Amino acid sequence: MLGHGLGSRSHARSIATSACTAEAAEPAAIAASSYAEQYPKATLTVNGKRVQVPKDVTILEATQALGIQDLTSRYRTRDLFPKLRNFSQAWDEELKEEYGQYHDHSGAAISIDFEKCIKCGRCVSACGLVQEMNVLGMQGRSRERHPTVLTEAMDLSKCIECGQCSAICPVGAISERSEWREVEDLLDSKRKVMVCVTAPAVRVAIGEELGLAPGTIATGQMVSAQRALGFDYVFDVNFSADLTIMEEGTELLKRLRKKWGLELDIQPDAASDKALHRAAAALEAAGGDHSTQQAEHGEGPLPMFTSCCPSWVTMVEKDYPELIPHLSTCRSPQGMMGAVVKRYFAQKMGLQPEDICLVSVMPCTAKKHEAERAELRRAGEAQDIDYVITTREFGHMLRERHIALAAQPEGNFDSPLGEGSGAGQIFGNTGGVMEAALRTAYELSTGQPLPKLEVGEIRGLKGVKEATIKLPESAPGGMAGRELHVAVASGIGNARHLLEQMAQGQADYDFVEVMACPGGCIGGGGQPKTHDPLAILKRMSAVYELDERSTVRKSHENPAVQQLYKEFLGAPGGHLSHQLLHTTYTDRSQTTEPAYSHFERETEPVKVACMHHPDNQQAQQQQQQQQQQQFQGGGCGGGCGCHSQQAQQKQ
């Protein structure tokens, strides 16, 4: 039926061209006639009917009123539409052999179909100029020049699967590996208990994906829409973000106290400060005496880097394996939520982990790869996260099921894993993880709340931000007057520059947050595609607004998190917490092919060291002496033998 009545080859070519754009963005359905008088017209013949639509309207939008969208979705014929190259007269056996160079589905998160490519080069710019990964590049000359993967395959490359190439591709030639149809099948089958968890950045972007203004807060409608899709339970990743802060804050304090030569644990009963006693008592009430359990944790060096961003973790494993000891051992909020749902929640409900299908709605494409990491699995068990869908995929599901987000009533997350604090909410912004950690670590170490919860120095879209937090003189336990130097990097390209500065001794930090995507998760590779240049700022403002609305704004004050430690985990940093909520990392530098720009870089490993370290000071003194010798003797300081050449000439 779909093939009948398509008309001439020119009509078919126009439909195929429009179908290419459908993968990129599918805004809310519109009536073609509403644009008829404002924009240039294009005529389509569908089911024998001639329909005039604007030229920039996709095939799914133009045919929704005719029911074609429902039919193509139901029978899954979308990929059967012929592509542009199929209409070429030169399409023969020789070109079919080249099929592999136009398609790459080897990655866990990103799929490439360069047959749809219009050679705009945006993906190459995003990968090379913004992220400085140089996995994608241009190949060929003149009219044959086109984007390509510069290594043998995506899974063998240095790609970190941040998805910025897919977010900027206008025709869907690069897209996330779609999983939403599999999720729909499971929702329809009713074979398992369906659980949905949603990241903080999704609630300020899903409305934009469905036609609302950028930055629209749609938390309640989003929860109701997920229940309308058929999910049995809807939980909030803000809860596991608070859990991350409890574990990561404990780990940071332990590393700091080791650096400062202090006792590894604070004894609240010996503290005279009542506020400190109350703050530490929150941990004690959650799990009793954690001083003995915490000793089971491995001790890592400073600076400590956050581990919430899977693209950043992948880059460390592939490009900077010498920094692996500096990474926090904590799982990301998604990883922690998977472990808690499959263990704690399953136990409370009398279920086995395999009886639950956990679907994670994320703004990030790299979360798909993270869910499949072997390090997040326990021997003989399935993965904790069954499926990961992006914000765009979530929008596809709502459109396909005709669920109008704006028309949904306000809904609430389910207990006990649906309660989150404002600190968990700001995880979606660059600097949010750092700010949330400071709110808790400062209070637990000093017994006093952070003077101002909003740390303005690490907010905003600046690529690299830094701040110094000074502990009060009244802080007990040897913490008085100490200074904590922190930094925040947004975008992998900016993170590289920060690492270079730290390696050269130009910067000294104790705690560093890195988010691979510009702006943080709100600018993730799975977020809605937009033409609004201020969309990121609007999403960021919405995230901070949700934080300000929150009754609880500190992770350690979340009663649901305290209950979890009391009933199940035992204590932050304890034995069970370490088993379920922490992870390990793998050196992948030798199993992946370097990007072409890496051959031009020095092969020496990056050493992140304090600029005041004696070894670093000695290196700086040697460099200064070499420069003085070069200035006095007119040579390079003896490194290349030019002094011996000059001596021979004199003789």
Helices and strands as residue ranges (DSSP letters): H 9-22, G 32-35, E 41-46, E 49-54, H 59-63, G 64-66, H 68-75, G 78-80, G 84-87, H 93-97, H 99-102, E 103-104, E 110-113, G 114-116, H 122-125, I 126-130, E 136-139, G 142-144, E 146-149, G 154-156, H 164-168, E 174-176, H 180-189, E 193-198, H 206-209, H 219-229, E 233-236, H 237-259, G 268-270, H 274-287, G 294-296, E 304-305, H 310-319, G 321-326, H 333-340, I 341-345, H 346-349, G 353-355, E 356-362, H 366-371, G 374-376, E 387-390, H 391-400, G 405-407, H 422-425, G 426-428, H 432-446, G 456-458, E 464-470, E 483-490, H 492-503, E 511-515, G 521-523, H 535-549, G 555-557, H 559-564, I 565-569, H 575-581, G 596-600, H 614-633, H 642-650
